[in-house]
Amino acid sequence: MKTVVLSTALALGLAGAAMAQSPDHGVMTKAQIRAQLQQQGYNDVDDLEFSHGMWRAKAESGNGHHVHLRVDARTGKAYADDQKLARLGEDDIRAALSSAGYTDVHDVDFDDGLWTAKAENRAGKHVKLDVDPDTGKVVGTDD
């Protein structure tokens, strides 16, 4: 019986610690994002703020350029404003968003390392979307 109580207490403690690190069910904390950016080669990270479903920051890239970053809040993947190429094209992005349930997809543009688009979500609400240029997944929304 003591083993069950101890195991339960330990599991609850670990769950609490995980929630402390991810206050929004999978969204990385500011400290975790800062560490992810350093692992990706960014230095002097400044103005790190959470806005519209993404982290945003200014930093110095590995090649010494000062860049603005948008960072996926769940994975920590950084998208720099100096990124010029995308693996997926506009038609690919439109198709990915349509298959994800968005309708009336329009104003699709590649800007600052991410695809952006406007659409209606499944609830019929107009949203602005930030889309990963390599996977077509929505990484941020501006309701």
C-alpha positions in Angstrom: 0.0 0.0 0.0 2.9 2.4 0.8 4.4 1.7 -2.6 1.1 2.6 -4.3 0.8 5.9 -2.3 4.5 6.7 -2.9 4.1 6.0 -6.7 1.0 8.1 -6.9 2.6 11.0 -5.1 5.7 10.8 -7.3 3.6 10.7 -10.4 1.6 13.7 -9.3 4.8 15.6 -8.4 6.3 14.9 -11.8 3.0 16.0 -13.6 3.1 19.2 -11.6 6.7 19.8 -12.6 5.8 19.2 -16.2 2.9 21.6 -16.0 5.2 24.3 -14.5 7.4 24.0 -17.6 4.6 24.0 -20.0 1.9 26.3 -18.6 -0.2 26.1 -21.8 -0.3 22.4 -22.5 2.8 22.0 -24.6 3.8 25.7 -25.0 7.5 26.1 -24.1 8.5 28.5 -21.4 10.6 31.6 -22.0 13.6 29.8 -20.5 13.1 26.8 -22.7 12.8 28.9 -25.8 15.9 30.9 -24.9 17.8 27.5 -24.5 16.4 26.3 -27.8 17.5 29.4 -29.6 21.1 29.0 -28.3 21.1 25.4 -29.4 20.2 26.6 -32.9 23.1 29.0 -32.9 21.5 32.3 -32.0 23.3 34.6 -29.5 22.4 37.8 -27.7 18.7 37.0 -27.6 16.7 40.1 -26.7 13.0 41.2 -26.5 11.8 37.6 -26.1 8.0 37.9 -25.9 5.0 35.7 -26.5 2.5 37.2 -29.0 -0.2 35.7 -31.2 0.6 32.1 -30.4 4.4 32.4 -31.1 7.5 33.6 -29.3 9.2 36.6 -31.0 12.7 37.8 -30.4 15.7 39.7 -31.7 19.0 37.9 -31.9 22.4 37.5 -33.5 22.6 34.6 -35.9 25.6 32.3 -36.2 26.9 34.3 -39.1 26.8 37.5 -37.1 23.6 39.0 -38.6 21.0 40.7 -36.4 17.7 39.0 -37.1 14.1 39.1 -36.0 12.8 35.7 -35.0 9.4 34.0 -34.8 9.6 30.8 -32.8 7.2 27.9 -32.7 5.9 27.8 -29.1 5.6 24.1 -29.0 8.8 22.9 -30.7 11.2 25.9 -30.3 12.0 26.0 -34.1 13.2 29.4 -35.1 12.2 31.2 -38.3 14.5 34.1 -39.1 13.5 37.2 -41.1 16.5 36.7 -43.4 15.3 33.2 -44.5 14.7 33.6 -48.2 13.7 30.2 -49.4 10.8 27.9 -48.7 10.5 24.2 -49.5 6.8 24.5 -50.1 5.2 26.8 -52.6 2.0 28.9 -52.3 -0.2 26.1 -53.8 1.2 23.6 -51.3 0.4 26.0 -48.4 -3.2 26.5 -49.7 -3.6 22.7 -50.0 -2.2 22.1 -46.5 -4.5 24.7 -44.9 -7.5 23.4 -46.8 -6.8 19.8 -45.6 -6.4 21.1 -42.1 -10.0 22.4 -42.2 -9.5 26.1 -43.1 -11.7 27.6 -45.8 -11.6 30.8 -47.8 -7.8 30.7 -47.7 -6.4 34.0 -49.2 -3.6 36.6 -49.0 -1.0 33.8 -48.9 2.5 35.4 -48.8 6.0 34.3 -47.9 7.3 36.9 -45.4 10.2 36.9 -42.9 10.8 33.2 -43.1 7.2 32.0 -42.8 4.2 31.7 -45.0 1.3 33.8 -43.8 -2.3 33.5 -44.9 -5.8 34.6 -44.0 -8.6 32.1 -43.7 -11.7 31.0 -41.8 -11.3 28.3 -39.2 -13.8 25.5 -38.6 -15.9 27.8 -36.4 -16.2 30.3 -39.2 -13.9 32.8 -37.5 -11.5 34.9 -39.6 -7.9 34.2 -38.6 -4.4 35.1 -39.8 -2.1 32.1 -39.8 1.7 31.7 -39.7 2.7 28.5 -41.5 6.0 26.5 -41.4 7.6 26.8 -44.9 8.9 23.2 -44.7 6.0 21.3 -43.3 2.8 23.4 -44.1 1.8 23.2 -40.4 0.2 26.2 -38.7 2.7 27.4 -36.1 0.9 30.6 -35.0 -2.5 32.3 -35.3 -3.6 35.9 -34.9 -7.3 35.8 -34.1 
